[in-house]
């Protein structure tokens, strides 16, 4: 059967990493692909490795040619590919298991010429991953027409982190340069100029191995880098002229930044002068005065006619000054974006706190891990999964426990105040850290410390890399990078449903091997007390219900479009009018509500002082919107309704998973009157647990499974 995607892997003396590269493709969830591996005259065991894969897998094809260079091999791959779409993969790189699936879905859905997805570096010496990309275009989901030219401004660009339409490449005769290094520059320029629609996936699906032995990291004392770059730039300029590119300032800026970098690092001193002169000559056709009116940087560069090495140094200083200013601005922005509002002393106090954290972390390196468990609840609250697991551990006799909170319900000997010296000592020396959301950035991870992420729900709304998160990324450009750095530190991730694993795999790039499908401790509490009538009556009394009144609990979630918006400017029109609903329902019902912290101040009939799980037990009917709390309610057979009047705005801002949303579509209401009528008539279809995300976990066993894991990790030698 004809494959949808051809993965082209050029191979030259790639024996060290080749199997990892190929296995990353074979491990894809999307299966309609072929691997075309082209052996470019390797002298090591590359050819035998390729033949062994070809014998084992029908989707694997290999070719062997004389050494012709990377550009020639990739061009050959385009002509030999059988798939409708092409992905180029270097033999020492890898892709995420969901890469082909997500890229294929987008290129088909958008009918785009190619899909651009993000990348990250893997450093072998430290065995660490860094997600650094922060390009402005990655805040869009789709570029059309002239918007595509925004990609020419990228400081860092690759041809590998894309899925191309083969028809697009062939029809526009888009090819790599041949016979020189940096062969991807003309290919990239021609692709961007020719494209009409480019899809953007804001997820680092491609991993670039930082290989110190690769050709781009070696031969710095030869002329190979200087000649290759000049040849590539010359071809790119000819393409821009031939395609009549009218706006060249972004392209010139991007090429000049590359020139500055290579001049400094990859060209020997004896060649710097000629390298600078050759570069100016190569870009001369694009530096007409009329094209430089809107680019001060390029105007400065154009004024400098380099006739000798001294002028070349001046040119480099101009280039590097811009790079340094950009770097300085980013550094300042990162500091200013840190939220120190919750720290004593505001911004200054927050900076002092970070310094203390670094000192304590460094001091803790010389200590063995203590047999302690530190809990970091959601926003340092004593609630949710953290609370119920902590309580169960205490009942089981665990004593070396700490909970970071100022909630006095936690006994003093177990309580750690946020922003305290005791907190720093505990988190930097603990054997296990248990979190229920993002771990604060000041907590660095020791190799001998185990991090367990309980999380806070099966998602209806899209997660991190599955969502544009428009408002958040505009206010905090490094949002996704910082979140992914957090995710990489998690050793285990708790699930409430095996079916939900696919959302965390695509949204967090979470490996299946780290997932624990054991159910939530908070749901274990609900199941254990589902028929506890004494507790339920006590809770109803606390809520203020009279006689046989049915209690309706309203639980709205927050909105991304209110991120970093002042309380006075927050858009709260999405909230249900609790009093209006009560009026429509009459005295047979009693409506109460509980929202996020910032909502409780404005929500009518708020019950913020009570734990959410107790509210679920005491209520008869649950009304929410996009919150995962609805699944908790379903486990104890509570009817669920959704009040949503901002779906289009929410979809643009964050979005929902279509299959999840489809399950609740028949129980969504936009007006209080319609919602009240449905509740009175009990117009809600039964929704079993098997319907929402596949097999639901047995939460009755979850706590014991976690306890066994904790015991094992505490007994391991640190």
C-alpha positions as CSV (number, residue, x, y, z in Angstrom):
1,X,0.0,0.0,0.0
2,X,1.3,3.5,-0.9
3,X,2.6,5.3,2.2
4,X,1.3,8.8,3.1
5,X,4.7,10.0,4.4
6,X,8.3,9.4,3.2
7,X,10.9,9.9,5.9
8,X,14.2,10.6,4.1
9,X,17.4,9.8,6.2
10,X,20.7,10.7,4.6
11,X,23.4,8.5,6.1
12,X,27.2,9.1,6.1
13,X,29.3,7.3,8.7
14,X,26.3,7.4,11.1
15,X,26.8,4.1,12.9
16,X,26.9,5.6,16.4
17,X,23.4,7.1,16.4
18,X,21.7,5.6,13.4
19,X,19.6,3.0,15.3
20,X,18.2,5.6,17.7
21,X,17.2,7.7,14.7
22,X,15.5,4.9,12.9
23,X,13.8,3.5,16.0
24,X,12.3,6.9,16.7
25,X,10.5,6.6,13.3
26,X,9.5,3.0,13.8
27,X,8.0,3.9,17.1
28,X,5.5,6.4,15.6
29,X,1.8,6.0,16.4
30,X,1.1,7.0,12.8
31,X,1.9,4.0,10.6
32,X,1.4,5.0,7.0
33,X,5.0,5.9,6.3
34,X,8.1,4.6,4.6
35,X,11.7,5.1,5.6
36,X,14.1,5.9,2.7
37,X,17.6,5.7,4.1
38,X,20.3,6.7,1.6
39,X,23.9,5.6,2.4
40,X,26.1,8.3,1.1
41,X,29.3,6.3,0.6
42,X,29.9,5.5,4.3
43,X,33.1,3.8,5.3
44,X,31.9,2.5,8.7
45,X,29.2,-0.1,9.5
46,X,26.3,2.2,8.4
47,X,25.5,0.1,5.3
48,X,25.2,-3.2,7.3
49,X,22.9,-1.5,9.9
50,X,20.6,-0.3,7.1
51,X,20.5,-3.7,5.5
52,X,19.5,-5.3,8.8
53,X,16.6,-2.9,9.1
54,X,15.6,-3.5,5.5
55,X,15.4,-7.2,6.2
56,X,13.2,-6.7,9.2
57,X,10.7,-4.0,8.1
58,X,8.8,-3.8,4.9
59,X,8.4,0.0,5.3
60,X,12.2,0.3,5.1
61,X,14.1,1.0,1.9
62,X,17.8,1.7,1.5
63,X,20.0,3.0,-1.3
64,X,23.8,3.2,-1.5
65,X,25.6,5.7,-3.6
66,X,29.1,7.1,-3.9
67,X,29.8,10.0,-1.6
68,X,28.0,13.0,-3.1
69,X,27.1,15.2,-0.1
70,X,24.0,16.0,1.9
71,X,22.4,18.3,-0.7
72,X,22.6,15.7,-3.5
73,X,21.3,12.9,-1.2
74,X,18.2,14.9,-0.1
75,X,17.4,15.9,-3.7
76,X,17.7,12.2,-4.7
77,X,15.3,11.4,-1.8
78,X,12.7,13.8,-3.2
79,X,12.8,12.1,-6.6
80,X,12.6,8.5,-5.1
81,X,10.0,9.2,-2.4
82,X,6.7,7.3,-2.7
83,X,4.7,9.3,-0.1
84,X,2.6,12.4,-0.7
85,X,4.5,14.1,2.1
86,X,8.2,14.2,3.0
87,X,10.1,14.7,6.2
88,X,13.9,15.0,6.2
89,X,15.6,13.4,9.3
90,X,19.3,13.6,10.0
91,X,20.9,10.3,11.0
92,X,21.9,11.5,14.4
93,X,18.6,13.2,15.3
94,X,15.2,11.8,16.5
95,X,11.5,12.7,16.4
96,X,8.8,12.4,19.1
97,X,6.5,9.4,18.9
98,X,3.6,11.7,18.0
99,X,5.5,13.7,15.4
100,X,4.1,12.2,12.1
101,X,0.6,11.9,13.5
102,X,0.3,15.6,14.5
103,X,2.1,16.9,11.4
104,X,0.0,14.8,9.0
105,X,-3.2,15.9,10.7
106,X,-2.3,19.6,10.3
107,X,-1.1,19.5,6.8
108,X,-4.3,17.7,5.7
109,X,-6.6,19.9,7.7
110,X,-5.0,23.2,6.6
111,X,-4.2,22.0,3.1
112,X,-0.8,23.7,3.6
113,X,2.4,23.5,1.6
114,X,4.4,22.4,4.7
115,X,4.1,22.1,8.4
116,X,6.6,23.9,10.6
117,X,7.1,22.3,14.1
118,X,9.5,23.3,16.8
119,X,12.8,21.7,17.8
120,X,15.0,21.1,20.8
121,X,18.6,20.3,21.4
122,X,19.9,17.1,23.1
123,X,23.4,17.5,24.7
124,X,25.0,14.1,24.9
125,X,27.7,14.9,27.5
126,X,25.2,16.1,30.1
127,X,22.3,14.0,28.7
128,X,20.1,17.0,28.9
129,X,17.4,18.5,26.6
130,X,17.0,22.2,26.1
131,X,14.0,23.7,24.3
132,X,15.3,27.2,23.2
133,X,13.3,28.2,20.2
134,X,11.3,31.4,20.8
135,X,10.4,32.6,17.3
136,X,7.6,35.1,17.0
137,X,6.0,33.2,14.2
138,X,5.3,30.3,16.5
139,X,2.5,32.3,18.1
140,X,0.5,31.8,15.0
141,X,-1.2,28.6,13.9
142,X,-1.3,29.3,10.2
143,X,0.6,31.7,7.9
144,X,-1.1,32.6,4.6
145,X,0.1,34.6,1.6
146,X,2.7,37.3,2.5
147,X,2.5,36.1,6.1
148,X,4.7,33.2,5.1
149,X,7.6,35.5,4.5
150,X,7.8,36.1,8.3
151,X,9.8,32.9,8.4
152,X,12.6,34.6,6.5
153,X,13.3,36.6,9.7
154,X,14.2,33.5,11.8
155,X,17.6,33.7,13.5
156,X,17.7,29.9,13.5
157,X,16.2,27.8,10.8
158,X,16.4,24.2,9.7
159,X,14.9,22.2,6.9
160,X,14.4,19.1,9.0
161,X,11.7,20.1,11.4
162,X,9.1,20.3,8.7
163,X,6.7,18.0,6.9
164,X,6.5,19.0,3.2
165,X,4.0,18.3,0.5
166,X,6.0,16.5,-2.2
167,X,3.8,18.1,-4.9
168,X,4.7,21.5,-3.5
169,X,8.5,20.7,-3.7
170,X,8.3,19.2,-7.1
171,X,6.0,21.8,-8.7
172,X,8.2,24.7,-7.5
173,X,11.5,22.9,-8.3
174,X,12.7,23.4,-4.7
175,X,16.1,21.7,-4.2
176,X,19.0,21.8,-1.9
177,X,22.3,23.2,-2.9
178,X,24.9,20.7,-4.1
179,X,28.6,20.6,-3.5
180,X,28.9,22.9,-0.6
181,X,28.1,23.2,3.1
182,X,24.9,25.1,4.3
183,X,23.0,23.5,1.4
184,X,19.8,24.1,3.3
185,X,19.8,27.9,3.0
186,X,18.6,28.1,-0.7
187,X,16.1,25.3,-0.1
188,X,14.7,27.2,2.9
189,X,14.5,30.5,1.1
190,X,12.8,29.0,-2.0
191,X,10.3,27.1,0.2
192,X,9.3,30.2,2.2
193,X,9.0,32.4,-0.9
194,X,7.0,29.8,-2.8
195,X,4.6,28.8,0.0
196,X,1.0,30.0,0.1
197,X,0.0,28.3,3.4
198,X,2.3,27.2,6.2
199,X,1.0,25.4,9.3
200,X,2.6,26.0,12.6
201,X,2.8,23.4,15.4
202,X,4.0,24.9,18.7
203,X,5.6,21.8,19.9
204,X,9.3,20.6,19.9
205,X,8.7,17.4,18.0
206,X,12.2,17.3,16.5
207,X,15.3,16.6,18.6
208,X,18.6,17.8,17.3
209,X,21.6,16.0,18.7
210,X,24.5,18.4,19.5
211,X,27.2,16.3,17.9
212,X,30.7,17.8,18.4
213,X,32.0,15.6,15.6
214,X,29.5,16.8,12.9
215,X,30.9,18.8,10.0
216,X,29.3,22.0,11.2
217,X,31.2,21.6,14.5
218,X,34.6,20.8,13.0
219,X,37.1,22.0,10.3
220,X,37.1,25.5,11.6
221,X,40.7,26.0,10.5
222,X,39.8,25.3,6.8
223,X,37.9,27.3,4.2
224,X,35.0,24.8,4.0
225,X,32.7,27.0,6.1
226,X,33.5,30.2,4.4
227,X,33.2,28.8,0.9
228,X,30.0,26.9,1.8
229,X,28.2,29.8,3.3
230,X,29.1,32.2,0.5
231,X,27.9,29.7,-2.1
232,X,24.7,29.1,-0.2
233,X,24.0,32.9,0.2
234,X,24.7,33.5,-3.5
235,X,22.2,30.8,-4.5
236,X,19.7,32.2,-2.0
237,X,20.1,35.7,-3.4
238,X,19.6,34.5,-6.9
239,X,16.4,32.7,-5.9
240,X,15.1,35.9,-4.2
241,X,15.8,37.9,-7.4
242,X,14.3,35.3,-9.6
243,X,11.2,35.0,-7.5
244,X,11.0,38.8,-7.4
245,X,11.0,39.0,-3.6
246,X,10.1,42.6,-2.9
247,X,10.6,42.7,0.9
248,X,14.2,41.5,1.5
249,X,15.1,43.2,4.8
250,X,14.1,40.2,6.9
251,X,16.2,37.9,4.7
252,X,19.2,40.2,4.8
253,X,19.0,40.5,8.5
254,X,18.8,36.8,9.1
255,X,21.7,36.1,6.7
256,X,23.8,38.8,8.2
257,X,23.3,37.4,11.7
258,X,24.5,34.0,10.4
259,X,27.4,35.7,8.8
260,X,28.4,37.4,12.1
261,X,28.3,34.1,13.9
262,X,30.3,32.2,11.4
263,X,32.8,35.0,11.0
264,X,33.5,34.8,14.7
265,X,33.4,31.1,15.3
266,X,33.9,29.1,12.0
267,X,36.3,31.1,9.8
268,X,40.1,31.2,10.6
269,X,41.7,34.6,11.0
270,X,43.5,34.5,7.7
271,X,40.3,34.2,5.8
272,X,38.1,36.7,7.7
273,X,38.8,39.7,5.4
274,X,38.1,37.8,2.2
275,X,35.0,36.2,3.8
276,X,33.5,39.6,4.7
277,X,34.2,41.0,1.2
278,X,32.7,37.9,-0.5
279,X,29.6,38.2,1.7
280,X,29.0,41.8,0.9
281,X,29.4,41.0,-2.8
282,X,27.0,38.1,-2.5
283,X,24.2,40.2,-0.9
284,X,24.8,43.3,-3.0
285,X,21.9,42.7,-5.4
286,X,19.5,42.9,-2.5
287,X,20.9,46.0,-0.8
288,X,19.4,48.7,-2.9
289,X,18.5,51.8,-0.9
290,X,14.8,51.4,-1.6
291,X,14.8,48.1,0.1
292,X,16.4,49.3,3.3
293,X,14.1,52.1,4.4
294,X,12.4,50.1,7.1
295,X,15.5,48.3,8.5
296,X,17.9,50.5,10.5
297,X,20.3,47.5,11.1
298,X,20.7,46.8,7.4
299,X,21.1,50.5,6.6
300,X,24.1,50.6,9.0
301,X,25.5,47.5,7.4
302,X,25.0,48.8,3.8
303,X,27.0,52.0,4.7
304,X,30.1,49.8,5.5
305,X,32.0,48.9,2.3
306,X,34.5,46.4,3.4
307,X,37.8,46.9,1.6
308,X,40.1,45.4,4.3
309,X,40.1,43.3,7.4
310,X,39.9,46.3,9.7
311,X,36.5,47.3,8.1
312,X,35.5,43.7,8.4
313,X,36.0,43.9,12.2
314,X,33.8,47.0,12.3
315,X,31.1,45.1,10.4
316,X,31.2,42.3,12.8
317,X,31.0,44.7,15.8
318,X,27.8,46.1,14.3
319,X,26.3,42.6,13.8
320,X,27.4,41.4,17.2
321,X,26.2,44.6,18.9
322,X,22.7,43.8,17.6
323,X,22.9,40.2,18.8
324,X,24.1,41.3,22.2
325,X,21.4,43.9,22.5
326,X,18.8,41.3,21.7
327,X,20.3,38.9,24.2
328,X,20.4,41.6,26.8
329,X,16.8,42.5,26.2
330,X,15.8,38.8,26.5
331,X,17.7,38.5,29.8
332,X,16.0,41.6,31.2
333,X,12.6,40.4,30.0
334,X,13.0,37.1,31.7
335,X,13.8,38.7,35.0
336,X,10.9,41.2,34.6
337,X,8.5,38.4,33.7
338,X,9.2,36.6,36.9
339,X,6.1,36.9,39.1
340,X,7.3,38.0,42.5
341,X,4.0,39.3,43.7
342,X,3.6,36.5,46.2
343,X,7.1,37.0,47.7
344,X,7.9,39.0,50.8
345,X,9.4,42.3,49.7
346,X,8.0,42.2,46.2
347,X,10.5,42.2,43.3
348,X,13.6,42.8,45.5
349,X,12.5,40.2,48.0
350,X,11.9,37.7,45.1
351,X,15.4,38.3,43.8
352,X,16.9,37.7,47.2
353,X,14.8,34.5,47.5
354,X,16.1,33.2,44.2
355,X,19.7,33.8,45.4
356,X,19.0,31.9,48.6
357,X,17.6,29.0,46.6
358,X,20.7,28.7,44.5
359,X,22.9,28.8,47.6
360,X,20.8,26.1,49.3
361,X,20.7,23.9,46.2
362,X,24.5,24.1,45.9
363,X,25.0,23.3,49.5
364,X,22.7,20.3,49.3
365,X,24.8,18.7,46.5
366,X,27.2,17.4,49.2
367,X,24.5,15.7,51.2
368,X,22.9,12.3,50.6
369,X,19.1,12.4,49.9
370,X,17.1,12.2,53.1
371,X,14.3,9.6,53.3
372,X,11.6,12.3,53.2
373,X,8.7,13.1,51.0
374,X,7.8,16.8,50.3
375,X,4.3,17.6,48.9
376,X,3.8,20.6,46.7
377,X,0.0,21.0,46.3
378,X,-1.7,23.1,43.7
379,X,-0.7,26.7,44.5
380,X,0.6,25.5,47.9
381,X,-3.0,24.6,48.9
382,X,-3.9,21.7,51.1
383,X,-6.4,20.2,48.7
384,X,-6.9,17.8,45.8
385,X,-4.8,14.7,45.1
386,X,-1.9,16.0,47.3
387,X,-4.2,16.3,50.4
388,X,-5.8,12.9,50.1
389,X,-2.5,11.1,49.4
390,X,-0.8,12.9,52.3
391,X,-3.6,12.0,54.7
392,X,-3.5,8.4,53.6
393,X,0.3,8.2,54.1
394,X,-0.1,9.6,57.6
395,X,-2.7,6.9,58.4
396,X,-0.3,4.3,57.0
397,X,2.4,5.4,59.5
398,X,4.6,7.5,57.3
399,X,6.4,10.1,59.5
400,X,9.0,11.7,57.2
401,X,6.4,13.8,55.4
402,X,6.3,17.6,54.7
403,X,3.5,19.6,53.1
404,X,4.3,23.0,51.7
405,X,1.4,25.2,52.8
406,X,0.3,27.8,55.3
407,X,-3.0,25.8,55.9
408,X,-3.1,25.1,59.7
409,X,-5.1,21.9,59.1
410,X,-1.7,20.3,58.4
411,X,-0.1,19.5,61.8
412,X,2.8,21.8,62.6
413,X,5.4,19.1,62.5
414,X,4.5,18.2,58.9
415,X,4.0,21.8,57.7
416,X,6.5,23.9,55.7
417,X,5.7,27.5,55.2
418,X,6.1,28.8,51.6
419,X,9.2,31.0,51.2
420,X,11.0,29.7,54.3
421,X,14.5,28.4,55.1
422,X,12.9,25.1,56.2
423,X,11.3,24.8,52.8
424,X,14.6,25.2,51.0
425,X,16.4,22.7,53.1
426,X,13.6,20.1,52.7
427,X,13.1,20.4,48.9
428,X,16.8,20.3,48.1
429,X,17.5,17.3,50.3
430,X,14.3,15.2,49.9
431,X,14.3,11.8,48.3
432,X,10.8,12.3,46.8
433,X,8.9,15.4,45.7
434,X,5.2,15.1,45.0
435,X,3.6,17.9,43.0
436,X,0.1,18.5,41.7
437,X,0.9,21.2,39.1
438,X,3.9,23.0,37.8
439,X,6.8,22.8,40.2
440,X,8.1,26.3,41.1
441,X,11.2,27.1,39.0
442,X,13.4,27.8,42.0
443,X,13.3,24.1,42.9
444,X,16.1,22.4,40.9
445,X,16.2,18.6,40.6
446,X,18.9,16.5,42.1
447,X,19.6,13.3,40.1
448,X,18.8,11.1,43.1
449,X,15.5,12.8,43.8
450,X,12.3,11.3,42.4
451,X,9.6,13.7,41.2
452,X,6.0,12.3,41.0
453,X,3.4,14.5,39.3
454,X,-0.2,13.9,40.4
455,X,-1.6,16.5,38.1
456,X,-5.1,17.8,38.6
457,X,-7.5,16.2,36.1
458,X,-8.3,14.5,32.8
459,X,-8.5,17.4,30.3
460,X,-11.4,18.7,28.3
461,X,-9.4,21.9,27.4
462,X,-6.3,21.6,25.3
463,X,-2.9,21.2,27.1
464,X,0.3,23.1,26.5
465,X,1.6,22.0,23.0
466,X,-1.9,21.2,21.8
467,X,-3.1,24.8,22.4
468,X,-2.1,28.1,20.9
469,X,-2.3,29.7,24.4
470,X,-2.4,33.0,22.6
471,X,-2.7,35.4,25.5
472,X,-0.1,33.6,27.7
473,X,2.6,33.4,25.0
474,X,2.1,37.0,24.1
475,X,2.6,38.1,27.7
476,X,5.3,35.5,28.5
477,X,7.1,34.4,25.3
478,X,9.1,31.7,27.0
479,X,6.0,30.1,28.5
480,X,6.1,26.8,26.6
481,X,9.9,26.5,27.0
482,X,9.7,26.9,30.8
483,X,6.8,24.5,31.1
484,X,8.6,21.8,29.0
485,X,11.7,22.2,31.2
486,X,9.4,21.5,34.1
487,X,7.9,18.4,32.4
488,X,11.4,16.9,31.7
489,X,12.0,16.7,35.4
490,X,9.0,14.5,36.2
491,X,9.8,10.9,36.7
492,X,6.2,9.6,37.1
493,X,2.9,11.1,36.0
494,X,-0.4,9.9,37.5
495,X,-3.4,9.3,35.2
496,X,-7.1,8.9,36.1
497,X,-7.9,7.2,32.8
498,X,-5.8,5.1,30.4
499,X,-7.6,6.8,27.5
500,X,-6.3,10.2,28.7
501,X,-2.7,9.2,28.0
502,X,-3.0,10.4,24.4
503,X,-3.7,13.9,25.5
504,X,-0.7,14.1,27.8
505,X,1.5,12.4,25.1
506,X,0.7,15.1,22.6
507,X,0.1,18.0,25.0
508,X,3.1,17.4,27.2
509,X,5.2,15.1,25.0
510,X,5.0,12.8,28.0
511,X,6.4,9.3,27.3
512,X,4.1,6.4,28.0
513,X,6.8,4.8,30.1
514,X,6.4,7.5,32.7
515,X,2.6,7.3,33.0
516,X,1.0,5.6,36.0
517,X,-2.6,4.7,35.1
518,X,-3.6,4.2,38.7
519,X,-6.4,6.7,39.3
520,X,-6.5,9.8,41.6
521,X,-6.3,9.8,45.4
522,X,-9.1,12.4,45.5
523,X,-11.4,10.1,43.5
524,X,-10.5,7.3,45.9
525,X,-11.8,9.5,48.7
526,X,-15.1,10.1,46.7
527,X,-15.6,6.4,46.1
528,X,-14.9,5.5,49.7
529,X,-17.5,8.0,50.9
530,X,-20.1,7.7,48.1
531,X,-22.6,6.0,50.4
532,X,-21.6,7.7,53.6
533,X,-25.0,9.2,54.4
534,X,-23.9,10.6,57.7
535,X,-21.1,12.6,56.1
536,X,-23.4,13.7,53.2
537,X,-26.1,15.0,55.7
538,X,-23.4,16.9,57.6
539,X,-22.1,18.5,54.4
540,X,-25.7,19.4,53.2
541,X,-26.1,21.2,56.6
542,X,-22.9,23.1,56.1
543,X,-24.0,24.2,52.7
544,X,-27.3,25.5,54.0
545,X,-29.7,23.3,52.2
546,X,-33.2,22.9,53.8
547,X,-35.2,19.7,53.9
548,X,-35.3,17.9,50.6
549,X,-33.8,20.7,48.5
550,X,-31.5,19.5,45.8
551,X,-28.1,21.2,45.9
552,X,-26.7,22.4,42.6
553,X,-22.9,23.1,42.7
554,X,-21.5,25.5,40.1
555,X,-17.8,25.1,39.4
556,X,-16.4,27.4,36.7
557,X,-12.8,27.3,35.5
558,X,-10.6,30.2,34.6
559,X,-10.1,31.8,31.2
560,X,-6.8,32.3,29.4
561,X,-8.1,35.5,27.9
562,X,-8.0,37.0,31.4
563,X,-4.3,36.2,31.8
564,X,-2.3,39.2,33.2
565,X,-5.5,41.3,33.0
566,X,-6.3,43.5,36.0
567,X,-9.3,42.7,38.2
568,X,-11.1,45.7,36.9
569,X,-10.6,44.7,33.2
570,X,-11.3,41.0,33.5
571,X,-14.0,39.6,31.2
572,X,-16.4,37.8,33.5
573,X,-19.3,37.6,31.2
574,X,-18.8,33.9,30.9
575,X,-19.9,33.3,34.5
576,X,-23.3,31.9,35.3
577,X,-25.7,34.3,37.0
578,X,-26.2,32.2,40.1
579,X,-29.1,34.2,41.4
580,X,-30.9,34.1,38.1
581,X,-30.5,30.3,38.0
582,X,-31.9,30.1,41.5
583,X,-34.8,32.2,40.5
584,X,-35.6,30.0,37.5
585,X,-35.3,26.8,39.5
586,X,-37.4,27.8,42.5
587,X,-37.3,26.7,46.1
588,X,-36.9,23.0,45.4
589,X,-33.3,23.6,44.5
590,X,-30.4,25.4,46.3
591,X,-27.5,26.8,44.2
592,X,-24.0,27.2,45.6
593,X,-20.7,27.9,43.8
594,X,-17.0,27.5,44.0
595,X,-14.4,28.9,41.6
596,X,-10.7,29.6,41.3
597,X,-9.2,32.0,43.8
598,X,-9.7,35.1,41.7
599,X,-13.3,34.1,41.0
600,X,-14.5,33.4,44.6
601,X,-14.5,37.1,45.4
602,X,-17.1,37.8,42.7
603,X,-19.1,34.6,42.6
604,X,-22.5,34.6,44.3
605,X,-23.1,32.0,47.0
606,X,-19.4,31.0,47.1
607,X,-18.4,28.1,49.3
608,X,-14.6,28.7,49.1
609,X,-14.0,27.5,52.7
610,X,-15.0,23.9,51.9
611,X,-12.9,21.3,50.1
612,X,-14.0,20.6,46.6
613,X,-14.4,16.8,47.1
614,X,-16.7,17.4,50.1
615,X,-18.8,19.8,47.9
616,X,-19.1,17.1,45.3
617,X,-20.2,14.6,47.9
618,X,-22.8,17.0,49.3
619,X,-24.2,18.2,46.0
620,X,-26.9,16.5,43.9
621,X,-26.1,18.1,40.6
622,X,-22.9,19.6,39.1
623,X,-22.8,22.6,36.7
624,X,-19.4,23.4,35.2
625,X,-17.9,24.5,31.9
626,X,-14.5,23.2,30.7
627,X,-13.3,21.9,34.1
628,X,-12.0,18.3,34.5
629,X,-13.9,18.2,37.8
630,X,-16.9,16.8,35.8
631,X,-15.1,13.4,35.7
632,X,-14.8,13.3,39.4
633,X,-18.5,13.9,39.6
634,X,-19.2,11.1,37.1
635,X,-17.4,8.6,39.3
636,X,-20.0,9.0,42.0
637,X,-22.9,9.2,39.6
638,X,-23.7,12.9,39.9
639,X,-25.6,14.4,36.9
640,X,-23.4,16.9,35.1
641,X,-24.4,20.0,33.0
642,X,-22.2,22.6,31.3
643,X,-22.9,26.3,31.2
644,X,-20.9,27.8,28.3
645,X,-21.6,31.1,26.5
646,X,-18.1,31.9,25.2
647,X,-17.2,28.8,23.2
648,X,-15.8,30.6,20.1
649,X,-13.7,32.9,22.2
650,X,-12.4,30.1,24.4
651,X,-11.7,27.9,21.3
652,X,-9.5,30.7,19.8
653,X,-7.8,31.3,23.1
654,X,-7.1,27.8,24.4
655,X,-9.4,25.3,22.7
656,X,-11.0,21.9,23.6
657,X,-10.3,18.4,22.5
658,X,-13.1,17.7,20.0
659,X,-13.7,14.1,21.0
660,X,-13.9,15.1,24.7
661,X,-16.2,18.0,24.0
662,X,-18.4,15.9,21.8
663,X,-19.3,13.7,24.8
664,X,-20.8,16.7,26.6
665,X,-22.3,18.6,23.7
666,X,-25.9,17.5,24.4
667,X,-25.7,18.9,27.9
668,X,-24.2,22.4,27.1
669,X,-26.5,25.4,27.7
670,X,-25.9,29.1,27.0
671,X,-28.8,30.6,29.1
672,X,-29.8,30.2,32.7
673,X,-33.4,29.6,31.8
674,X,-32.6,26.8,29.4
675,X,-30.3,25.2,31.9
676,X,-32.9,25.4,34.6
677,X,-35.6,23.7,32.4
678,X,-33.2,20.9,31.6
679,X,-32.4,20.4,35.3
680,X,-36.0,20.4,36.3
681,X,-36.9,17.9,33.6
682,X,-33.8,15.9,34.2
683,X,-32.9,16.2,30.5
684,X,-29.5,14.7,30.6
685,X,-28.4,11.6,29.0
686,X,-26.5,9.0,31.0
687,X,-22.8,9.3,30.5
688,X,-20.8,6.3,31.8
689,X,-17.2,6.4,32.7
690,X,-16.4,4.1,29.8
691,X,-17.7,6.8,27.4
692,X,-15.3,9.6,28.1
693,X,-11.7,8.5,27.7
694,X,-11.6,4.7,27.5
695,X,-10.9,2.5,30.4
696,X,-11.2,4.3,33.7
697,X,-8.7,3.6,36.4
698,X,-9.7,1.9,39.6
699,X,-9.1,4.7,42.0
700,X,-9.8,2.4,45.0
701,X,-6.4,0.8,44.3
702,X,-4.6,4.0,43.4
703,X,-3.4,5.0,46.8
704,X,-2.0,1.6,47.6
705,X,-0.1,1.5,44.3
706,X,1.4,4.9,45.0
707,X,2.3,4.0,48.6
708,X,4.1,0.9,47.3
709,X,6.0,3.0,44.9
710,X,7.0,5.5,47.6
711,X,8.2,2.8,49.9
712,X,10.4,1.3,47.1
713,X,11.9,4.7,46.3
714,X,12.5,5.7,49.9
715,X,14.4,2.4,50.5
716,X,16.6,2.8,47.4
717,X,20.0,4.2,48.1
718,X,20.4,7.8,47.1
